Amino acid sequence: MSAVTTVSVHSSQYPEQVARDLAESLRRRQVNHKFHYDSPRQTLAWLKLHEALSPARTDPDCVETYDRGFSETALRVHASGVRVIGLGCGGGKKDLRLLQLLRESGKTVTYTPADVSVAMVLVATQLVEESLPECVDSPLVCDLATAEDLAGVLGVGEGPGSARLITFFGMIPNFEPGMILPKLAALVRPGDFLLFSANLAPGPDYAAGVEKVLPLYDNALTRDWLMEFLLGLGFDRNDGIARFRIESDPGALGLKRITAGFEFLRPREVTVGRETFAFAAREEIQLFFSYRHTPELVRSMLGQVGLSVREQWITRSEEEGVFLVQKG
Ligand SMILES: C[S@@+](CC[C@H](N)C(=O)[O-])C[C@H]1O[C@@H](n2cnc3c(N)ncnc32)[C@H](O)[C@@H]1O
């Protein structure tokens, strides 16, 4: 393992901007999800939760589904070299598997991990470097929601005749689709490949499917992870209570999401920079939400921003889907 890793940091994650985003979260009583992956403690808590509960780690069929999607994608990429850009790379395990299968299919690969969290970018870089030395190129810390010039920043680096494959795994649930999808679509160039995965609501009844997966969120590991944000600001576990519920989006698509809120049981205040934020008893701050989709919803959401699903691989449990997407 190298003793030094060079990581570029986009201005969307410079301290002043991050402080503004944090103040905005507290003012609006809605935590921007990026603050759940900020500190090494949060990163470790999320990785622990992911190992214990994510179907990608616990369901062998889910692992096989990703593998099948990756192998079949490798067959569709005719270039001999592939630059993989992992948007919201997290710990990098899915991206590593993709890189390995591309390599096994005879391609040369390079990998640019990109995430809002420095710790995640470092974890992913180290993981990939251990198996595929010299493969990581230009790791990037950035906020995908606010960086306006990412197409330019990510648009350099691949050799002539090389293909570009962008991954966006497990990201869509935690963003408002109307905000993030146009930004994602702007990053995908004609001829690029996008591998996109989403947590799905299983079964023919969408509402019942969302109910079924609620325990994957409403549990001690998820509470511990989400509480890290409040504890890091100086709040106490006993200041309130975290509650999970299902909400319906009033928008045209009729999406449903699982939301976690923290209801204060006593008045508390916190000072960040020069601003003090006061929370009254019974007031709630939204900590987290996760949209659940169906394959049809994924297709229609992507279609609205000019992206087409070329192939899809759905787990037998119907709880997760991988989609190969291209422009047009
Ligand atoms: C649910 S995890 C998915 C990780 C990985 N892609 C996977 O499937 O295992 C979400 C990831 O998105 C990152 N993230 C959250 N908000 C982000 C933002 N605004 N810009 C970039 N990355 C973000 C987090 O740091 C975290 O690594």
The ligand as a MOL file (V3000), in Angstrom:
LIG
                    3D

  0  0  0     0  0            999 V3000
M  V30 BEGIN CTAB
M  V30 COUNTS 27 29 0 0 0
M  V30 BEGIN ATOM
M  V30 1 C -25.3690 4.4940 -0.4610 0
M  V30 2 S -23.6830 4.8660 -0.7030 0 CHG=1
M  V30 3 C -23.3200 3.9800 -2.2100 0
M  V30 4 C -21.8630 3.5900 -2.3020 0
M  V30 5 C -21.4580 2.6660 -3.4580 0
M  V30 6 N -21.7220 3.2680 -4.7540 0
M  V30 7 C -22.1540 1.3210 -3.3430 0
M  V30 8 O -23.0580 1.0400 -4.1080 0
M  V30 9 O -21.7710 0.5510 -2.4600 0 CHG=-1
M  V30 10 C -23.7390 6.5170 -1.1810 0
M  V30 11 C -22.3710 7.1480 -1.4720 0
M  V30 12 O -22.6040 8.4380 -2.0390 0
M  V30 13 C -21.7390 9.3910 -1.4830 0
M  V30 14 N -22.4250 10.6750 -1.5760 0
M  V30 15 C -23.4750 11.1300 -0.8460 0
M  V30 16 N -23.8390 12.3550 -1.2500 0
M  V30 17 C -22.9970 12.6780 -2.2650 0
M  V30 18 C -22.8520 13.8230 -3.0840 0
M  V30 19 N -23.6530 14.8770 -2.9280 0
M  V30 20 N -21.8790 13.8200 -4.0270 0
M  V30 21 C -21.0410 12.7500 -4.1630 0
M  V30 22 N -21.1270 11.6460 -3.4220 0
M  V30 23 C -22.0950 11.6070 -2.4850 0
M  V30 24 C -21.4990 8.9130 -0.0710 0
M  V30 25 O -20.3070 9.4250 0.4810 0
M  V30 26 C -21.4950 7.4020 -0.2460 0
M  V30 27 O -20.2050 6.9100 -0.4820 0
M  V30 END ATOM
M  V30 BEGIN BOND
M  V30 1 1 1 2
M  V30 2 1 2 3
M  V30 3 1 2 10
M  V30 4 1 3 4
M  V30 5 1 4 5
M  V30 6 1 5 6
M  V30 7 1 5 7
M  V30 8 2 7 8
M  V30 9 1 7 9
M  V30 10 1 10 11
M  V30 11 1 11 12
M  V30 12 1 11 26
M  V30 13 1 12 13
M  V30 14 1 13 14
M  V30 15 1 13 24
M  V30 16 1 14 15
M  V30 17 1 14 23
M  V30 18 2 15 16
M  V30 19 1 16 17
M  V30 20 1 17 18
M  V30 21 2 17 23
M  V30 22 1 18 19
M  V30 23 2 18 20
M  V30 24 1 20 21
M  V30 25 2 21 22
M  V30 26 1 22 23
M  V30 27 1 24 25
M  V30 28 1 24 26
M  V30 29 1 26 27
M  V30 END BOND
M  V30 END CTAB
M  END
